[in-house]
């Protein structure tokens, strides 16, 4: 009779183990994304800004400079809370300016601990913090360089200066508004 109870005991033990795993944070490998931590969740632009088209960038800084276009470099990390919170601003820049500028989001890991190879090297402009936004006019002059969660209005003004395209009259300021526990969007004030 004890041999018949073995499958029951084994299944009860496995069921209890499964309940413990689920209770302690979910099934192993379960996706848990959070806006305010430094954990890697995947592409921050797809996850937190709803715009996965930003990475990889369409062109390099060298290609942008050769074409005589304004380049907007955005330095970030996918596993950084400040970068996650800033992702909607970068997405909004793409919406505002479209193909008028080269929007170049750059992960900073490949830029670290290597020599800079000239003015076309994005490592030349990175100050070592994230997020960081740098606007470079077609002639190569830096017209804007700011670190942290920069207000989109300041970036828009710098792009307007670099492109020579005036901002629309009465363009309202904007704020980041959360519309669920993961995503935020830029909204007019």
C-alpha positions in Angstrom: 0.0 0.0 0.0 2.8 2.5 0.7 4.0 2.3 -2.9 0.6 3.6 -4.2 0.9 6.7 -2.0 4.3 7.6 -3.5 2.9 9.2 -6.7 0.4 11.2 -4.6 3.1 12.5 -2.2 5.4 13.3 -5.1 2.6 15.3 -6.9 1.7 17.1 -3.7 5.4 18.0 -3.1 5.7 19.3 -6.7 2.5 21.3 -6.4 3.7 22.9 -3.2 7.0 23.8 -4.8 5.2 25.3 -7.7 3.0 27.4 -5.3 6.2 28.6 -3.5 7.8 29.6 -6.8 4.8 31.6 -7.9 4.4 33.2 -4.5 8.1 34.3 -4.4 8.1 36.4 -7.5 6.6 34.4 -10.3 7.7 31.6 -12.5 11.4 31.6 -13.1 12.1 33.9 -16.1 8.9 35.8 -15.7 9.0 39.3 -17.1 8.9 42.0 -14.5 9.3 45.5 -15.9 9.6 48.6 -13.7 10.1 52.2 -14.6 11.9 53.2 -11.5 14.7 50.6 -11.2 18.0 49.9 -12.8 17.1 46.4 -14.1 17.3 45.5 -17.8 13.7 45.1 -19.1 14.5 45.3 -22.9 14.3 48.2 -25.4 13.3 51.2 -23.3 11.9 53.0 -26.3 9.6 50.2 -27.2 8.6 49.4 -23.6 8.3 52.8 -22.0 7.7 55.2 -24.9 5.8 52.9 -27.3 8.3 53.6 -30.1 10.8 50.8 -30.9 11.7 52.5 -34.2 14.3 54.7 -32.5 16.9 52.0 -32.2 19.0 51.2 -33.9 19.4 54.7 -35.2 18.9 55.2 -39.0 22.3 56.9 -39.5 25.6 57.5 -37.7 26.9 60.8 -36.6 29.5 60.6 -39.4 26.7 60.1 -42.0 24.7 62.9 -40.5 27.6 65.3 -40.7 28.5 64.3 -44.2 24.8 65.0 -45.3 24.9 68.4 -43.6 22.1 67.5 -41.1 21.5 68.5 -37.5 22.3 65.6 -35.2 20.7 65.1 -31.9 22.7 62.6 -29.8 20.9 61.0 -26.9 23.0 58.9 -24.6 21.2 56.3 -22.5 21.3 52.8 -21.0 18.4 50.3 -21.2 19.1 49.3 -17.5 18.9 52.8 -16.1 15.8 54.3 -14.4 16.6 57.8 -15.5 16.9 56.7 -19.1 13.6 54.8 -18.8 11.8 57.8 -17.5 13.4 60.0 -20.3 12.5 57.6 -23.2 9.1 59.3 -23.9 10.8 62.7 -24.4 13.1 61.1 -27.0 10.1 59.6 -28.8 8.4 63.0 -28.7 11.4 64.6 -30.3 11.0 62.2 -33.2 7.4 63.2 -33.5 8.1 66.9 -33.4 11.0 66.9 -35.9 10.5 63.8 -38.0 13.1 63.6 -40.8 14.3 67.2 -40.3 17.0 66.0 -37.9 19.1 62.9 -37.3 17.9 61.6 -33.9 20.7 59.2 -32.8 20.0 57.4 -29.5 23.2 55.7 -28.3 23.8 53.1 -25.6 26.9 54.2 -23.7 28.4 50.8 -23.0 30.3 50.7 -26.3 31.6 54.2 -25.8 33.3 53.5 -22.4 37.1 53.0 -22.0 38.1 53.5 -25.6 40.0 56.3 -27.4 38.0 59.0 -29.2 38.6 58.9 -33.0 37.7 62.4 -34.0 34.7 64.8 -34.4 32.5 62.1 -36.0 32.9 59.8 -33.0 29.9 60.1 -30.6 32.3 59.3 -27.7 33.8 62.7 -28.1 30.6 64.4 -26.9 29.6 62.1 -24.1 30.3 63.4 -20.6 29.9 60.1 -18.7 26.4 60.6 -17.4 23.0 59.4 -18.7 20.7 60.5 -20.0 22.5 63.3 -22.0 21.3 65.2 -25.0 23.7 66.9 -27.5 22.5 68.9 -30.5 25.1 69.4 -33.2 24.5 71.8 -36.1 25.5 70.9 -39.7 28.8 72.8 -39.4 29.8 70.6 -36.4 29.3 73.2 -33.6 27.6 71.9 -30.5 24.6 74.2 -29.8 23.1 72.3 -26.8 24.6 69.9 -24.3 22.6 68.9 -21.2 22.6 66.1 -18.8 19.7 64.5 -17.0 16.0 64.7 -17.6 16.1 67.8 -19.8 12.9 69.7 -20.5 11.7 69.0 -24.1 11.1 72.7 -24.6 14.8 73.4 -24.2 15.7 70.7 -26.6 13.1 71.9 -29.2 14.5 75.4 -28.9 18.1 74.2 -29.5 17.0 72.2 -32.5 15.1 75.2 -33.8 18.3 77.2 -33.5 20.4 74.6 -35.2 18.0 73.9 -38.1 16.8 77.5 -38.6 13.2 76.2 -38.5 11.1 78.3 -36.1 9.1 76.7 -33.4 5.3 77.1 -34.0 3.9 80.2 -32.4 2.4 79.5 -29.0 3.8 76.0 -28.9 2.7 74.8 -25.4 5.1 73.5 -22.9 4.8 69.8 -22.1 4.9 67.4 -19.1 5.3 63.7 -18.8 2.1 62.0 -17.7 1.8 58.3 -16.7 -1.0 56.5 -18.4 -0.3 53.1 -16.8 2.3 51.5 -14.5 4.9 51.2 -17.2 4.3 53.9 -19.9 4.4 57.6 -19.9 3.7 60.1 -22.6 4.5 63.7 -23.3 1.4 65.9 -23.0 0.7 69.6 -23.6 0.2 71.8 -20.6 
